[in-house]
Every structure is written in C-alpha cells, then in structure tokens.
Amino acid sequence: MPPSSEQTETATLAVASRAAEGSRAARRLRRSGKVPGVLYGGGGDPLPVAVAARELRHALAAAGALLQLTLDDGKPQPVVVKELQRDPLHGDVVHVDLLRVSLDRPIHAVVPLELTGAEEAPGVKLGGILEQTVRELAIEALPAAIPEAVRHDVSAMEIGDTLTVAQITAPEGVRLLDEGSEAVIATITAPRLQAAATTSVEVETEVVGERPAAGEAEGESAEGAGE
C-alpha cells in the first residue's frame, strides 16, 4: 500500500503583532489564553506575534502542514509551523515559530511516520512485537504538498524482519532527505517472555546434563577410596 498523498483544505490562522517585551510579558500573554510566537522568513524581519491558544490547537489538528495566516486582519499569506515548544508537564504549546513560504519553492520539513497494517503482520500474529525506533522523517516538498504524515504498510513483516528508510516510498511530490539510508525504522522481535523462558530451559538443561548422576558420583568416590 503506497503512502497517502491526499491534501485537504488549508487551515487558517489569525495572529496579531505584539511587542517583544521578554519572558514576563510572555507569561502574562499565556495566562490570557494566548500563545506567543515569531513570524519570520520570506525576506522580512522576524516579527513577534500572538495567537489565541484555541485557534492554534484547531489549526494544528487540521491535516496538512500549510496554513493560511492573517496578520492583524491583513491579506492571507502561506506559512508553515517551523517549531513548537510545549510545556513538559501538560503538553500545552507555549511558543510557536511560523515560517513564511513561497508556494512554488520547495522547503524542508519534518513529518510523522505512521506504520499501518501491524495487526495483520504474520510476525505480530505469531506473538512478535513491532518496535518502531523512528517516528519522524525529514522531507523536501512544495509547501502545499507537505503531507500530514508519511504512511507505510507493514502487514507483510515476519518475526526478525527489519524496515529501513530505504524501503519507505514517499508520497508523490515529496522527497525523503535520507532516501536510500539503511537506518532501521522498525523491526519485529520474538516475544520476550517466550524467548526468556526458552533460554532459561536451555540453561537449566545444560546444567542438569553436565551434573554427574548420583550413582556415578558415588562410584567414583568409592573407587577413589579404594585406591
């Protein structure tokens, strides 16, 4: 199953310019239900902005990376979220960096990697565990072509199989920056409990096999005493 490259309607986001007044002002802004941020790129100077936390959550929940941003009720302009800072305890966004983009110029972005079909994988059906070590991929694409996620079907994986970056097929119009890399993304390992039990039985068998039988030990002692 190839990854989906479907695009949905671009989300909109309204922001307001603000004065750069330091961390104390930023905290006051957050208490009022807004998130401080910076709008930069596109040949313009970095501009401190503020956005309603609720509106930002809705925009981030929409599929696709491209946003249509209005600054101080001005003309909409395309932007992407370059970086989010979240509260480590609650996960709330505490700062956002927004990047102005040109729709006809490719940009670099990082998108989630979603593995599908794990429940149907023969290795998982046999009790194996799918371990995903890479959950994001660096890509290059036009802003409007940046997908919500890159998806890969793992329904054919067996126990012991590994998935590498080189095996991922990017959606149309998207290039993986690490394409061809043999870096491991995921693997299906044998069930840990079963493997541990098997190892334990093997070790115990070896120990028992190496231990002399009681009769043999007594016979050897008797012979030694007779000598």
N, C-alpha and C positions, 0 to 999 in steps of 0.2 A: 504494500500500500504506500504510494508516494505521499510525502508531506503535503498538507493543505496550504494553498497559497491564496485562499479566498480573502478578499478585502471587504470590510464593512464600512458603513458610513463614518466619516471622520468626526470624532468628538470635538466639542467646542469648549473653550475655557476662557473666562474673563478674569483679567488681572488688573491691578491698579498700581501705578508707580508709588514709591514710598521713599522717604529719606533714609539714608544709611546712618542709623543712629547707634549702632552697637548692640551687644547682647541683651542689655536691659530692655531696650525698646522691642527687640525680637520676642522676648518673653511676654511682654505686655500684649504684643500682637497675637501670640498663640492663645493667651487667656481670653482674648476677644473672639476666638473661633477662626482665626486666620493663620495662614502659613507663610512665613517669609521666604523669599526666593530671589533668584537673579536671572535676568534675561540677557543673553549675550549672543555673539556671533552675527553673521550677516553683514559684517563691515561696520557695525555700530558699536558704541561703547557699552560695557556691562551696565545694566540698569537694575537697581533694587526694585523688587515688586512684592506685592502681597496678593494672596488668593484665598478665597473662602475655603476652609478645610473640607466642607461638604462637597462643594463643586469639584475640588481636586480629586476627592475619592471617586466621584462619579466618572470623571474623565479618565482616571487610571483604570477603572473597571471596564471601560469600553474596549472592544477588540481593536487591535492595530496600534501602532506607535505614534502615528501622526496626529497632531492636534491643531485645530484652527483657533488661534489665540487672538483675543481682542484686548488691546492695551488702552485703558482709560476711555473705553467706548469708541475706540478708533477703528480703522479698517482691519479686518481679519488678516492674520499672517500665519503661515505654516511654521510650526515648531515641533520639536521632539523633546521628551524628557531626557536630559543627559545624565542626571544623577539625583537620587533621593536619599535623604538622611532620615532615619527612623529612630524613634525613642526605643532604646534597647529593652525596656521593661514592658511597654504597652504596644509597641509596633506602630504607633501613630507617626505620620510624616511630620517632621519638624523643620525641614528645609528642602527646597526643590530648585534645581538648576534647569533652566529651559534654554534650548538652543534654536535660534532662527535658522531655517534651512531654505535651500532653493529646490523646488520640486524637480528640476531637470539635472541635478547634480548628486551623484551617489555619496552616501555618508556611511560611516562605521557605526554599528550599534551592537548591543548585547541583548539577545532574546532567550527566553526559556527553551529548554529541550524537553519535550514530552514523549515518553515511551508508551506506545499503545499496544494492546493485544497481549499483555503479560499473562492474563488469566488463561489464555489459550495456548501458551508456550508449552511444548511437551516437557521441558525441564521443570517448569513450575508445577505441572500436573503430577509429576513424579515426586513432588515434595521439595524440589530445589528452591533456592532463594535468589530472586533477581536483585542484585546490588548495583545501584546507579551511582557512579562516582562523579560524573559531570552533569550538571543541571542547567548550564547556560552555554551558549555558543556565540562567538564573535562573528558578525556578518558584515557584508557590504551590500548596499542596495539603495535604490532611489527612495526618498522618504515615504512616498505613497505605497511602495512595495514591501516595506518592512512588515513581516508577519507578526501576529500576536504571539506565535510560538513556532518552532520547528518541531514537527512530529515524525516519529519513526516507529514502524511496526516491528515488534519483537516476537510475534506469535510463532515463529519457526525456531526459536532458540532452544537448544538442548542443554542438559547439565554439562558444565565445563566450557560452553561457548562464551566467547567474548565479543563485544561490539566496540569498534573503534571509530574515530572521527572520519576516517577514510570511507567507511561504509554508509555514512549519512548522505542522503540525497537532499539537496537544498531545494526549496520551492523555486518556481520559475522567477527569474529576475533577481535572485538572491545568490550571493557567492559567500561560501564559508571561508573565513580568513585563514583557517587552519586545514583547509581541504587537503586530503592526502596524508594527513597525520595519522600515525599508528597509536596515538594516545588512546588508552582504554576508557570507554564511556560507561560500560556496564558489563556485568558477567553474571552467569547463573551458576551458583555454587551448590554443592551437595548439602543436604540437610545437616546442620551442625550436630544435633543431638544424635542422629543416626551414625554420623561419622565418628563422633566421640565414643559412642557405645561400641562400634566395631573395633576401634583402636584399643579400647580397654580390654575387650575379649581377646584380641590378638596378643596383647602384652601378657595377660593372665595365662593364656595357653602356652606361650613361650616359657614363662616362669615355671609352670607346672611340668612342662616337658623336660626342662633342664634339671628338675629336682629328682634325685635318685629315689627309687621305690624303697619302702621301709625294709623289705626283706633283703634287698641288695645292700643297703647301708649296714644292716646288722651282720650280714655275711662278711662284708669287707672288714668290719670291726673284729669279728671272730677270727678271721684269717690273720689279721694284724696281730692279735693277741697270741695266736698260736706260734707265730714266728718269733 
